[in-house]
């Protein structure tokens, strides 16, 4: 019998329908503290209450969350069972490969493969595979999609197998939009219902860090690596350390001419500075109540950039209106509103009404038009300072004679990504600016590669209805794709003559995109300056053609009759944008569009045929291969010795090493280890596709680990210019004639493993920031790296390292590998508590070539008891598989 059965209470919808809910107000009679809990924590509490079974989730867990204190020590873990899981295809394909490998392992052990079956609904949105090869043409969309299907046929065949093999696995085909916008507009249901009429809130995890966009409509959810998502799919709770909850109180109103993008870049800068990594951030106050839902979703989307687990917005009237406007049914909307009212969770509170760990405040009236860059999304620059910031970052540079490209030239201008294309306000502003620019006689600079990649087809429809799409097209912003393009590294190439000039003259070329990520080499390997901006500013900079044009004082360009045109001449007013907003929220259009997911998925998708059966028949493919994670798998785990002895250093990294540095997603050349492997398999360079598209093949991905062209391994001697050498290289340090020689990290890793020598990596602060990219952890493990020692870790990557059996260790405050004087020539031992006690002290022992020893105490960043269990089993995947196959 459920220990809290008396809290299961009825409630009624507006039309009189009666449902039941696990009532938080009823539980609050016993725990009055609940009434002052942050809204996000109360939704987590509901899940713990509903799933309390006395085994995985106990009454003690319910009491623990109900008694959450704003400033208590964070030592306890919460078992959170989610309602569903959402995937994008770059991460979804390797996850599906892991599930298929689990079924193969089960079959080899004589167990029923059907034991491996998702227990919650799983939706995979194919959105990361399209590239901008064709642009500035009415045929661009069609041509890019045809190339997408040619390149990814084997991957899509694999997805078709998954659709028939697993009962709860569904796919949104290519061409419908970006996963987070599709999630917001279509997949999110507000509340779910059991067969016996119990309503419960929509909650999820997703295999993309920007899953947090869904927080904008009051849904608790965040990004995890695929390895954690697999556990959630297969019935495991998502375990996380009890969080701090930071209140972010917004006051005032945005000024005329300031966009939601400017606001989110300001919020990102503030919260990154406030160090909210791992916290829940909950928005509150009258300024929050004034924000439209798309603006809230824009801010929530960027939670990974400010480091928080979530950027949560409570449910209110604006949320309900958004559900109506996006075509949800009347019964759904009524149940959604009634449920949150019954739970005492309706309305955006003031900061004083909630016990937050701390409160950060921002007056919306102080926000100014901004960009962010040139390498990190938290590095905000007010628009009037962009010219000087470019000079500060890259130095004053002379013009390059007889070159088609100059320093500071904008080479790529892309209206792209879920962050902004889901927001009608900024998209309509871009269209209005384009209209005024065309009417003024302005054109885009000739070297600029322009593209428009909406997050869903709905965007194109309202741009057409408002009459703005033709003006965007006249400036080269034709719809080129529906998917995650430039922001993920799928910008496609620029013209060969521009690449040649950039390389020959060391030109600093730029990209401007309405995205959320601008890390080194992510947008294009030859473009070193990448700036995040609102869609209208993307259009403006495409016209200006240079980042060294001060758009606050200098003309954007020359218009009719040689007249200089300034940004203020073409910038749309808020009234002009507002007058067109009704075009963007048409319930019939939303219902019609998403009905086609099942009924009209597209001729190219319908032609894809996959194999059938419960167990996948692994083909000889360079896209899909059975991963080695279950090689030699046994139902009883082997003894685990967590300490590391006799290790050599693979790399010494600085701060802000991103998952893009560790496992890039974009293109690669034939000279790389991954390129050499594919050539050896008969694949020609034009058919390499991208690392992201090859994530179903471990032979490619382990060769791509630490292969980013901009990553800097500081154990290498400086280059001829005195600067650190870039690229995925290291020094081979074992005795022999080539000791100290430079080689690729992959080649060194294979040699170290052949010699039976473990390796370790050292890094600075914010190691693993960026995307929730499990291959950054999987590749690390497959290279034989046993531990990563850093000054601090980003949340998802630390968890992923543990999930793959790699030890994350953190230097104590003030300590670092630089303070230890490491050069890369040392031998390393790491002595860990055999019990793997969470967050216990470990000893780092450094032995130099002359035999001298230095020791430092470091923290074992295994944060919860279940993570210790994962390590004892060799990682989360064998842990889960053993549970599923246990008799």
Order of alpha helices (4+ residues) and beta strands (2+ residues): beta-beta-alpha-alpha-alpha-beta-beta-alpha-beta-alpha-beta-alpha-beta-beta-beta-beta-alpha-beta-beta-alpha-beta-alpha-alpha-alpha-beta-alpha-alpha-beta-beta-beta-alpha-beta-alpha-alpha-beta-alpha-alpha-alpha-beta-beta-alpha-beta-beta-alpha-alpha-alpha-alpha-beta-alpha-alpha-alpha-beta-beta-alpha-beta-alpha-beta-alpha-beta-beta-beta-beta-alpha-alpha
